[in-house]
């Protein structure tokens, strides 16, 4: 699932707002978070 799909699925209309609140919560961008998950769980991609 890409970032835009996630933004829409959680009911937000602004990708930039989602990225801001995500970064505050997880201390990294959504893209970096996805990359880290793919490194940890390569078969989940």
C-alpha distance matrix in Angstrom:
0.0 3.8 6.8 8.3 6.2 6.7 10.2 11.0 10.1 12.5 15.0 15.4 16.3 16.6 14.0 17.0 18.1 14.8 15.0 18.7 18.5 15.8 18.1 21.1 19.7 18.2 20.4 17.8 15.2 11.5 11.2 14.0 12.8 9.7 12.4 14.8 12.7 12.3 16.1 16.9 14.9 14.7 14.5 11.3 9.3
3.8 0.0 3.8 5.6 5.4 6.4 8.8 10.2 10.7 12.7 14.7 14.2 14.5 14.1 11.2 14.0 15.6 12.8 12.5 16.3 16.8 14.3 16.2 19.5 18.8 17.3 19.0 16.1 13.0 9.6 8.9 12.3 11.9 9.2 11.7 14.5 13.4 13.1 16.5 17.9 16.7 16.2 16.8 13.9 11.4
6.8 3.8 0.0 3.8 5.4 5.1 6.2 8.7 9.8 10.8 12.6 11.4 11.8 10.9 7.7 10.4 11.9 9.0 8.8 12.6 13.2 11.0 13.0 16.2 15.8 14.9 16.4 13.7 10.4 7.2 7.5 11.2 10.8 9.3 12.1 14.6 14.0 14.5 17.7 18.9 18.2 18.4 19.4 16.3 14.2
8.3 5.6 3.8 0.0 3.8 5.4 5.0 6.3 8.6 10.1 10.9 9.6 9.1 8.9 6.5 10.0 11.6 9.4 10.2 13.8 14.5 13.1 15.4 18.2 18.2 17.8 19.3 16.8 13.4 10.6 11.0 14.7 14.6 13.1 15.8 18.4 17.7 18.0 21.3 22.6 21.6 21.6 22.2 19.1 16.9
6.2 5.4 5.4 3.8 0.0 3.8 5.5 5.2 6.0 8.7 10.0 10.1 10.5 11.4 9.6 13.3 14.1 11.4 12.8 16.3 16.2 14.6 17.3 20.0 19.2 18.8 20.9 18.7 15.5 12.2 12.8 16.3 15.4 13.4 16.5 18.8 17.4 17.7 21.2 22.1 20.6 20.7 20.7 17.3 15.4
6.7 6.4 5.1 5.4 3.8 0.0 3.8 5.4 5.0 6.3 8.7 8.8 10.4 11.0 9.1 12.4 12.4 9.2 10.7 14.0 13.3 11.4 14.5 16.9 15.7 15.5 17.9 16.1 13.4 9.9 11.6 14.6 13.1 11.7 15.2 17.0 15.4 16.5 19.9 20.3 19.1 19.8 20.1 16.5 15.2
10.2 8.8 6.2 5.0 5.5 3.8 0.0 3.8 5.6 5.5 6.6 5.4 6.8 7.2 6.1 9.5 9.2 6.5 8.9 11.8 11.3 10.5 13.7 15.7 15.2 15.7 17.8 16.2 13.3 10.6 12.6 15.8 14.7 14.0 17.4 19.2 18.1 19.4 22.6 23.1 22.3 23.1 23.7 20.2 18.8
11.0 10.2 8.7 6.3 5.2 5.4 3.8 0.0 3.8 5.5 5.2 5.6 6.4 8.6 8.6 12.2 11.9 9.9 12.6 15.3 14.7 14.2 17.4 19.2 18.6 19.3 21.5 20.0 17.1 14.2 15.9 19.2 18.0 16.9 20.3 22.2 20.8 21.8 25.2 25.7 24.4 25.0 25.0 21.5 20.1
10.1 10.7 9.8 8.6 6.0 5.0 5.6 3.8 0.0 3.8 5.4 7.6 9.7 11.8 11.5 14.9 14.2 11.4 14.1 16.8 15.5 14.5 18.0 19.6 18.2 18.8 21.6 20.3 17.8 14.6 16.5 19.5 17.6 16.4 20.0 21.5 19.5 20.7 24.2 24.2 22.6 23.6 23.2 19.5 18.7
12.5 12.7 10.8 10.1 8.7 6.3 5.5 5.5 3.8 0.0 3.8 5.9 9.1 10.9 11.0 13.8 12.1 9.4 12.5 14.5 12.6 12.1 15.8 16.9 15.4 16.5 19.4 18.7 16.7 13.9 16.5 19.1 17.1 16.6 20.4 21.4 19.7 21.5 24.7 24.4 23.2 24.7 24.7 20.9 20.4
15.0 14.7 12.6 10.9 10.0 8.7 6.6 5.2 5.4 3.8 0.0 3.8 6.7 9.4 10.8 13.6 11.8 10.1 13.7 15.3 13.8 14.2 17.7 18.5 17.7 19.2 21.8 21.1 18.8 16.3 18.9 21.8 20.1 19.7 23.3 24.6 23.1 24.8 28.0 27.9 26.8 28.1 28.1 24.3 23.6
15.4 14.2 11.4 9.6 10.1 8.8 5.4 5.6 7.6 5.9 3.8 0.0 3.8 5.8 7.6 10.0 8.3 7.3 10.9 12.3 11.4 12.3 15.5 16.4 16.3 17.9 19.9 19.1 16.7 14.7 17.2 20.1 19.0 19.0 22.4 23.8 22.9 24.6 27.6 27.9 27.2 28.3 28.8 25.2 24.0
16.3 14.5 11.8 9.1 10.5 10.4 6.8 6.4 9.7 9.1 6.7 3.8 0.0 3.8 6.6 9.1 8.4 8.6 11.7 13.2 13.3 14.3 17.0 18.3 18.8 20.2 21.7 20.5 17.6 15.9 17.9 21.0 20.6 20.3 23.4 25.3 24.7 26.0 29.0 29.7 29.1 29.8 30.3 26.9 25.3
16.6 14.1 10.9 8.9 11.4 11.0 7.2 8.6 11.8 10.9 9.4 5.8 3.8 0.0 3.8 5.4 5.3 6.4 8.7 10.1 11.0 12.3 14.3 15.8 16.9 18.2 19.2 17.8 14.9 13.8 15.7 18.7 18.7 18.9 21.6 23.5 23.5 24.8 27.6 28.5 28.3 29.0 30.0 26.7 24.9
14.0 11.2 7.7 6.5 9.6 9.1 6.1 8.6 11.5 11.0 10.8 7.6 6.6 3.8 0.0 3.8 5.5 5.1 6.2 8.6 10.1 10.3 12.1 14.3 15.4 16.0 16.8 14.9 11.7 10.4 12.0 15.1 15.4 15.4 18.0 20.1 20.2 21.4 24.1 25.2 25.1 25.6 26.9 23.8 21.8
17.0 14.0 10.4 10.0 13.3 12.4 9.5 12.2 14.9 13.8 13.6 10.0 9.1 5.4 3.8 0.0 3.8 5.4 5.1 6.2 8.8 9.8 10.5 12.5 14.4 15.2 15.3 13.7 10.7 10.8 12.4 15.0 15.7 16.5 18.7 20.5 21.2 22.6 24.9 26.1 26.6 27.2 28.9 25.9 24.0
18.1 15.6 11.9 11.6 14.1 12.4 9.2 11.9 14.2 12.1 11.8 8.3 8.4 5.3 5.5 3.8 0.0 3.8 5.4 5.1 6.3 8.5 9.9 10.8 12.5 14.2 14.7 14.0 11.7 11.7 14.3 16.5 16.4 17.6 20.2 21.5 21.9 23.9 26.1 26.8 27.3 28.4 29.9 26.7 25.3
14.8 12.8 9.0 9.4 11.4 9.2 6.5 9.9 11.4 9.4 10.1 7.3 8.6 6.4 5.1 5.4 3.8 0.0 3.8 5.4 5.4 5.9 8.5 10.0 10.6 11.9 13.2 12.2 9.8 8.8 11.8 14.1 13.4 14.4 17.4 18.5 18.6 20.6 23.0 23.5 23.8 25.0 26.4 23.1 21.9
15.0 12.5 8.8 10.2 12.8 10.7 8.9 12.6 14.1 12.5 13.7 10.9 11.7 8.7 6.2 5.1 5.4 3.8 0.0 3.8 5.6 5.0 6.0 8.6 9.9 10.2 10.7 9.1 6.4 6.4 9.1 11.0 11.1 12.6 14.9 16.1 16.9 18.8 20.8 21.7 22.4 23.4 25.3 22.3 20.9
18.7 16.3 12.6 13.8 16.3 14.0 11.8 15.3 16.8 14.5 15.3 12.3 13.2 10.1 8.6 6.2 5.1 5.4 3.8 0.0 3.8 5.5 5.3 6.4 8.8 10.2 9.9 9.6 8.1 9.4 12.2 13.3 13.4 15.5 17.7 18.4 19.4 21.7 23.3 24.0 25.0 26.4 28.4 25.5 24.3
18.5 16.8 13.2 14.5 16.2 13.3 11.3 14.7 15.5 12.6 13.8 11.4 13.3 11.0 10.1 8.8 6.3 5.4 5.6 3.8 0.0 3.8 5.4 5.1 6.3 8.7 9.6 10.2 9.5 9.9 13.4 14.4 13.4 15.7 18.3 18.5 18.9 21.6 23.4 23.4 24.4 26.2 27.9 24.8 24.1
15.8 14.3 11.0 13.1 14.6 11.4 10.5 14.2 14.5 12.1 14.2 12.3 14.3 12.3 10.3 9.8 8.5 5.9 5.0 5.5 3.8 0.0 3.8 5.5 5.2 6.0 7.7 7.5 6.8 6.6 10.3 11.1 9.7 12.0 14.7 14.8 15.1 17.9 19.6 19.7 20.6 22.4 24.2 21.1 20.5
18.1 16.2 13.0 15.4 17.3 14.5 13.7 17.4 18.0 15.8 17.7 15.5 17.0 14.3 12.1 10.5 9.9 8.5 6.0 5.3 5.4 3.8 0.0 3.8 5.4 5.3 4.9 4.9 5.2 7.1 10.2 9.9 9.5 12.5 14.4 14.2 15.5 18.2 19.3 19.6 21.2 22.9 25.2 22.5 21.8
21.1 19.5 16.2 18.2 20.0 16.9 15.7 19.2 19.6 16.9 18.5 16.4 18.3 15.8 14.3 12.5 10.8 10.0 8.6 6.4 5.1 5.5 3.8 0.0 3.8 5.9 5.6 7.7 8.9 10.7 13.9 13.5 12.6 15.8 17.7 17.1 18.1 21.2 22.1 22.0 23.7 25.8 28.0 25.2 24.9
19.7 18.8 15.8 18.2 19.2 15.7 15.2 18.6 18.2 15.4 17.7 16.3 18.8 16.9 15.4 14.4 12.5 10.6 9.9 8.8 6.3 5.2 5.4 3.8 0.0 3.8 5.9 8.2 9.8 10.4 13.9 13.4 11.5 14.6 16.9 15.8 16.2 19.6 20.6 19.9 21.4 23.8 25.8 22.9 23.1
18.2 17.3 14.9 17.8 18.8 15.5 15.7 19.3 18.8 16.5 19.2 17.9 20.2 18.2 16.0 15.2 14.2 11.9 10.2 10.2 8.7 6.0 5.3 5.9 3.8 0.0 3.8 5.5 7.7 8.5 11.5 10.3 8.2 11.6 13.5 12.1 12.8 16.2 17.0 16.4 18.1 20.5 22.7 20.2 20.3
20.4 19.0 16.4 19.3 20.9 17.9 17.8 21.5 21.6 19.4 21.8 19.9 21.7 19.2 16.8 15.3 14.7 13.2 10.7 9.9 9.6 7.7 4.9 5.6 5.9 3.8 0.0 3.8 7.1 9.5 11.8 9.9 9.2 12.9 14.0 12.7 14.4 17.5 17.7 17.7 19.9 22.0 24.6 22.4 22.2
17.8 16.1 13.7 16.8 18.7 16.1 16.2 20.0 20.3 18.7 21.1 19.1 20.5 17.8 14.9 13.7 14.0 12.2 9.1 9.6 10.2 7.5 4.9 7.7 8.2 5.5 3.8 0.0 3.8 6.6 8.2 6.3 6.5 10.0 10.8 10.2 12.3 14.9 15.3 16.0 18.1 19.6 22.4 20.3 19.5
15.2 13.0 10.4 13.4 15.5 13.4 13.3 17.1 17.8 16.7 18.8 16.7 17.6 14.9 11.7 10.7 11.7 9.8 6.4 8.1 9.5 6.8 5.2 8.9 9.8 7.7 7.1 3.8 0.0 3.8 5.4 5.2 6.2 8.7 10.0 10.7 12.4 14.4 15.6 16.7 18.2 19.2 21.8 19.5 18.1
11.5 9.6 7.2 10.6 12.2 9.9 10.6 14.2 14.6 13.9 16.3 14.7 15.9 13.8 10.4 10.8 11.7 8.8 6.4 9.4 9.9 6.6 7.1 10.7 10.4 8.5 9.5 6.6 3.8 0.0 3.8 5.5 5.0 6.2 8.7 9.9 10.6 12.4 14.4 15.4 16.1 17.1 19.2 16.5 15.2
11.2 8.9 7.5 11.0 12.8 11.6 12.6 15.9 16.5 16.5 18.9 17.2 17.9 15.7 12.0 12.4 14.3 11.8 9.1 12.2 13.4 10.3 10.2 13.9 13.9 11.5 11.8 8.2 5.4 3.8 0.0 3.8 5.4 5.1 6.3 8.7 10.0 10.7 12.6 14.5 15.2 15.4 17.8 15.6 13.6
14.0 12.3 11.2 14.7 16.3 14.6 15.8 19.2 19.5 19.1 21.8 20.1 21.0 18.7 15.1 15.0 16.5 14.1 11.0 13.3 14.4 11.1 9.9 13.5 13.4 10.3 9.9 6.3 5.2 5.5 3.8 0.0 3.8 5.4 5.0 6.2 8.6 9.9 10.7 12.5 14.1 14.7 17.6 15.9 14.4
12.8 11.9 10.8 14.6 15.4 13.1 14.7 18.0 17.6 17.1 20.1 19.0 20.6 18.7 15.4 15.7 16.4 13.4 11.1 13.4 13.4 9.7 9.5 12.6 11.5 8.2 9.2 6.5 6.2 5.0 5.4 3.8 0.0 3.8 5.4 5.2 6.3 8.7 10.0 10.7 12.1 13.4 16.0 13.8 13.1
9.7 9.2 9.3 13.1 13.4 11.7 14.0 16.9 16.4 16.6 19.7 19.0 20.3 18.9 15.4 16.5 17.6 14.4 12.6 15.5 15.7 12.0 12.5 15.8 14.6 11.6 12.9 10.0 8.7 6.2 5.1 5.4 3.8 0.0 3.8 5.4 5.1 6.2 8.8 10.0 10.2 10.9 13.1 10.9 9.6
12.4 11.7 12.1 15.8 16.5 15.2 17.4 20.3 20.0 20.4 23.3 22.4 23.4 21.6 18.0 18.7 20.2 17.4 14.9 17.7 18.3 14.7 14.4 17.7 16.9 13.5 14.0 10.8 10.0 8.7 6.3 5.0 5.4 3.8 0.0 3.8 5.4 5.1 6.4 8.8 9.9 9.8 12.8 11.6 10.0
14.8 14.5 14.6 18.4 18.8 17.0 19.2 22.2 21.5 21.4 24.6 23.8 25.3 23.5 20.1 20.5 21.5 18.5 16.1 18.4 18.5 14.8 14.2 17.1 15.8 12.1 12.7 10.2 10.7 9.9 8.7 6.2 5.2 5.4 3.8 0.0 3.8 5.4 5.1 6.4 8.6 9.7 12.9 11.9 11.5
12.7 13.4 14.0 17.7 17.4 15.4 18.1 20.8 19.5 19.7 23.1 22.9 24.7 23.5 20.2 21.2 21.9 18.6 16.9 19.4 18.9 15.1 15.5 18.1 16.2 12.8 14.4 12.3 12.4 10.6 10.0 8.6 6.3 5.1 5.4 3.8 0.0 3.8 5.4 5.1 5.8 7.7 10.2 8.6 8.9
12.3 13.1 14.5 18.0 17.7 16.5 19.4 21.8 20.7 21.5 24.8 24.6 26.0 24.8 21.4 22.6 23.9 20.6 18.8 21.7 21.6 17.9 18.2 21.2 19.6 16.2 17.5 14.9 14.4 12.4 10.7 9.9 8.7 6.2 5.1 5.4 3.8 0.0 3.8 5.5 5.1 4.8 7.8 7.1 6.4
16.1 16.5 17.7 21.3 21.2 19.9 22.6 25.2 24.2 24.7 28.0 27.6 29.0 27.6 24.1 24.9 26.1 23.0 20.8 23.3 23.4 19.6 19.3 22.1 20.6 17.0 17.7 15.3 15.6 14.4 12.6 10.7 10.0 8.8 6.4 5.1 5.4 3.8 0.0 3.8 5.7 5.6 9.3 9.8 9.7
16.9 17.9 18.9 22.6 22.1 20.3 23.1 25.7 24.2 24.4 27.9 27.9 29.7 28.5 25.2 26.1 26.8 23.5 21.7 24.0 23.4 19.7 19.6 22.0 19.9 16.4 17.7 16.0 16.7 15.4 14.5 12.5 10.7 10.0 8.8 6.4 5.1 5.5 3.8 0.0 3.8 6.1 9.1 9.2 10.5
14.9 16.7 18.2 21.6 20.6 19.1 22.3 24.4 22.6 23.2 26.8 27.2 29.1 28.3 25.1 26.6 27.3 23.8 22.4 25.0 24.4 20.6 21.2 23.7 21.4 18.1 19.9 18.1 18.2 16.1 15.2 14.1 12.1 10.2 9.9 8.6 5.8 5.1 5.7 3.8 0.0 3.8 5.6 5.6 7.7
14.7 16.2 18.4 21.6 20.7 19.8 23.1 25.0 23.6 24.7 28.1 28.3 29.8 29.0 25.6 27.2 28.4 25.0 23.4 26.4 26.2 22.4 22.9 25.8 23.8 20.5 22.0 19.6 19.2 17.1 15.4 14.7 13.4 10.9 9.8 9.7 7.7 4.8 5.6 6.1 3.8 0.0 3.8 5.5 6.0
14.5 16.8 19.4 22.2 20.7 20.1 23.7 25.0 23.2 24.7 28.1 28.8 30.3 30.0 26.9 28.9 29.9 26.4 25.3 28.4 27.9 24.2 25.2 28.0 25.8 22.7 24.6 22.4 21.8 19.2 17.8 17.6 16.0 13.1 12.8 12.9 10.2 7.8 9.3 9.1 5.6 3.8 0.0 3.8 5.5
11.3 13.9 16.3 19.1 17.3 16.5 20.2 21.5 19.5 20.9 24.3 25.2 26.9 26.7 23.8 25.9 26.7 23.1 22.3 25.5 24.8 21.1 22.5 25.2 22.9 20.2 22.4 20.3 19.5 16.5 15.6 15.9 13.8 10.9 11.6 11.9 8.6 7.1 9.8 9.2 5.6 5.5 3.8 0.0 3.8
9.3 11.4 14.2 16.9 15.4 15.2 18.8 20.1 18.7 20.4 23.6 24.0 25.3 24.9 21.8 24.0 25.3 21.9 20.9 24.3 24.1 20.5 21.8 24.9 23.1 20.3 22.2 19.5 18.1 15.2 13.6 14.4 13.1 9.6 10.0 11.5 8.9 6.4 9.7 10.5 7.7 6.0 5.5 3.8 0.0
